Amino acid sequence: MLRCSIISFALLLAASAAPASERADWIVSAGWVLTMDGGRRIIQDGAVAIRGDRILAADRRREIEARFRSQLRLARPAALLAPGLVNAHTHAPMSLLRGLADDLRLREWLEDYIFPAEARNVTAEFVRWGTRLACLEMMLGGTTTFAEMYYFEDVVGEATREAGLRGVLGETIIGFPAPDAKTPEAALEFTERFIRRFRDDPLIV
């Protein structure tokens, strides 16, 4: 009986010392992991295993470390690890117009300030740098997905993909000459090209 117990204990030790068998690119651990799964679990001293662009598992840190092996690790014991936020209404390039005019009625703000400023200043490069700034600000605030509508949306798509964010993007079709299309018909043609270009993109919808 004693010999059997010793053998069982030895097998248990061997099993607990066995190396993790599943490969992950990253193991990210935090003081709390907010899962948003069916049970809305909040895991204390939790971790997430990641491979490529997929989350493989979320569990207690010791469980993840026992199951997965990874050379890349990020530990934030005082942080909350949570899914990215979604910004449901943006005009990202307009970050460069911030402060131009405030506290006005919408029609006055648009017709007296924004539309004239856009006619004078908005180009593809304006859109590129404004989107880059907006993406940086969103990432700093925990946003990973945003819904967006502006001009030169192909350039917005390029900058969004460059930042590694996910964008739900739409081209503006409006009834007067715009920076990237002089007529609604031209804007529709632009939109068709945009859709074809990003149809299979994993980050741009």
Secondary structure, DSSP 4 states (H G I P E B T S, - for coil): -HHHHHHHHHHHHHHHTSPP-EE-SEEEEEEEEE--STT--EEEEEEEEEETTEEEEEEEHHHHHHHEE-SEEEEEEEEEE-PPEEEEEE-GGGGGGTTSS-S--HHHIIIIIIHHHHHHH--HHHHHHHHHHHHHHHHHTTEEEEEEEESSHHHHHHHHHHHT-EEEEEE---SS-BTTBSSHHHHHHHHHHHHHHHTT-SSB-
